[in-house]
Amino acid sequence: MSKRAVLEVIALGAEDAVAAQAGGADRLELVTDMAADGLTPSRETFAEIRARVDISLRVMLRLADGFAAGDVDALVRRAHELRSEGADEFVLGFLDEAGAADIAAVETLVGALDGCRWTFHRAIDRAADRDALRKQLADLPGLDTYLTAGAAAGVDEGLPTLLAEAARRGEPGYEPQLLIGGGLRLDHLPRLKEAGVDAFHIGGAARPGGWAAPVSAEAVARWREAVDA
């Protein structure tokens, strides 16, 4: 029996989390402050969400807008706090000034995760060389996913890149799962699924009322149906 595709939904709090799970989400990306494109939530928020849902939770490790690591020691402290609450999956990704992976910052933070699984997020869409970034990160423990739109502007522009990378699945640097998000629409799904993509990430698409409104279980259910079709 084939394993169903992953549907990951951004959750800002417990209300979002409960609705996303009710709609059929497999996993949540936990963030705060979407005005800054998603920062690390508090340990209290994580604990409340963990108590309300039983699906996988990936917690963002990012303290400021942009893709610079900033205060790595502070990130490590936040990671330890979240680990103490039971967090065991994370999302992170940092670039240096040249657009390469900030390997020192990433290695330090991954070391603090002590083997936890993690996603390298859409920093890859701002990288100077996507292939080189993948090769830089290939041997880091726990990396099992790249969240990407294929381009900084979103899936519309990045679709050719996504299809090309899907075709390279299993090559060195291309073993992690492709999780597609960033301007993803329902009409993108057929081509992506045909190419073998089996993981999808939505944020605003789960909120018909906008980011000021909570996740809609009905909207998530529509995506669940389309992803499974």
N, C-alpha and C positions, 0 to 999 in steps of 0.2 A: 504494500500500500504506500502510495506516495505521501510524503509529508507536505502539509499545506504551506503555502507561502506566508511569510511573516508580514503582519500589519502592525506597524509601530505608530503611536499617536503621542504628540506632545501634551503633557499635562502640567498645569501650573499649580494645582492643588487637589485636594481630595475629591471635590465635586467633579472636576474633570476626569480624575482617575476612575471613579465609579461609573460615570457615563461611558467612558471609553471601553472599559471592560464589558459593560452591558451590551455595547454595540458590536463586540467581537474582536477587539484589539488583542493581539498576542503579547504586546510589550509596550511599555510607556517610556518616553524620554522625559525625565523630570528636570524642569528648569524654572527660573524666575526671570522677570524683567525682559519681556520680548522686545521692548524698545531698544535693548542692547543685543538683540538676536539670541538671547538665552544665556543666563548666568547660573551659577551654582545655587540651588535652593538651600534653605536652612535645614539643619538636622531635624528640627521639630516638624517641618513640612514632610520630610522623608518619612519620619516615624508615623505621622498621621496617615499618609498614603499607604504605607506598608501594612498598617492595621486594617485598612478598608478594602484592599484588593489583594488577589493572590496570583496575579500575573507578573511577569518579569519587569523589573524597574532598572532602567539605565539612567544614572545620575550625571548631569553635566558638571565638569570641573573646569570652570572658566570664571574669572573674577572681574573682567572688564571687556567692553566692546572691542572688537578687532581680534587679530590672530597672534599677537605677541603674548608670551607667557606671563610677563609681569613678575609679580612676587611669587617665585616658585615655592619658597618656604611656607607662605600663606596657603598656597594650593595644597601642599603636603599636609598641613594641619587640617584643612577642611576635609581632605580625603580620609585622614585618620578618624576625624569626628564621625563622618558618615559610615565608615567601616564599623565603628563602635556601635552604631545603631542597626547594623545588619546589612548595609548596602554591599552588594557583591558584583555589581555590573556598573560600568562607567562610560562616559563619553568625553573625549578630550582631543586636542589637536592644536599645535602651535607651529608658527613659521618664523624663520629668522628674517633679517632685513633683505636678504637676497632671494627670498621666496622659497627657500629649501626648508625641510623639516627642522625645527629647533630640537635637534636630537638630544642635546644635553638636558633640556627642560623635560622633554617627553620621557627620557630614560629615568630621570629622577622621580617623576610622578608615577610612572609605571612600577618602579621599585617599591613605592609606598603602597601600591595596590596589592602587592604580595600574591600575584598570580590570578587576580580577578580578570574576567573577560571585559573587553572594552572596544568601543567604536572610535575610529579616527574620523572626526566630523568634517564639515564642509570646508575646512581650511584647505583640503586637497584641491578645491575648485579655485583657489587663489594661488596655488603653487606655480612656480616658474616652470617646473618640469614634473608632471604627474608621475611618469614612469620612474624617474630618479627618486622621487619621494617614496614611492612604494618599495623600491629597493633599499632605501635607507632604513625603513621601518620593518623590513621583512622578518627579521629575527627577534623582534621584541615579544616577550611572553604576553599572552592574553589577547593580542590583537586578532579579532575575528570578523571585523566589519568595517567597511568604509561607507559613511553616509555622504552621498554625492549627487549633484544634479548634472555632473559632466561639464559644467561651466558656471562661472560666477553669476551670470544673468539668469540661470535656471534651466530646467529640463528642455524647454523649447530649443534653446541654443545648444545645449549639451548632449542632445539625443544621439548624434553620430558617435561621440566619444563614449557614451554609455554602452552602445551596441558593440563598439570595437573592444571595450574592456570586458564586456560579458563574454565575448568570444575567446578571450585569453584566460578564462577561469582555470585555475590549477597551475598556471605557469609561475615561476618564482616571482614573488611580490604580488601575485594576483589570486592567491589562495583565499584571502578573506572574502566574506560575502559582500556583494554589492547591495546596499540599502539605498533605494532611490528616493530622494526628497529634495524639495526646493522648487516651487512652482509646478509640482506634479499635478496632473489632471487625469481624470478618468479616461479621457481619450488617448492618453499616452500608454495605457496599460497593455493593449494588445501587442504592440511591437516589442515592448520590453519583455513581456511574458514569452513571446515567441522566441526571443533571444536567450531565454533561460534565466532571466532575472526572477528571483523568488523572494524579494523583500522590499517593502514599500513603507514610506514614512510620510505622515501628514500632520500639519499643524493647523493653518488657517482653514483648510478644507474640512476640518472636523468642527468648525465653528461658523455656521452660516450667518450668525449675528456679528461676526468680527471678533477681534482679540479681546474686546471688553466683555464679550459673552462667554459662557462656559461651553465646553465640549457638548455636542449633541449626539446622544446615543444613536438617533436615527441616521444622522450623517455618517457616523462610523459604520453602521450596519450596511449602508449603501456601498461604501468602500469594501467592506468585508465580502459582500456578494460579488462585486466586480472583480476583486482580487482572486476569489475562488472560482469564478466562472470558467 
